[in-house]
Amino acid sequence: MKKKKLATFRINPDEWQAFQEWAKRSGTNASALLVDYIEQCLDRPPDKISRISPDGTTNNIDYRIDSIDKRLKALEGAIEERIEKLIKRQMTEIQSDLVHPEKKFEL
């Protein structure tokens, strides 16, 4: 058996804790998940059957979809607000041109 390499990396402490808790709820641990993920990235079959539970994966996907949905709604709201402002500005300019048509042709 090959000797294993201890790897270290920096991560936000809150994210690391949340990841460890998610792994535990999924019936595994953070190290096993990371090793499985690296093996998948390298297109090698994992040494062991993945211990990621389907329910845990589904929860993560649901969370990510909710997050994307919230960002999309925020973007839609911002775009609608910009469109409304542009329309109001154009309507104001049109009304001004109708009330003062002589200004339109001033040089």
PyMOL commands that set and color helices and strands:
alter all, ss='L'
color gray80, all
select helices_A, chain A and resi 13-25+30-41+54-99+101-104
alter helices_A, ss='H'
color red, helices_A
deselect
rebuild
show_as cartoon
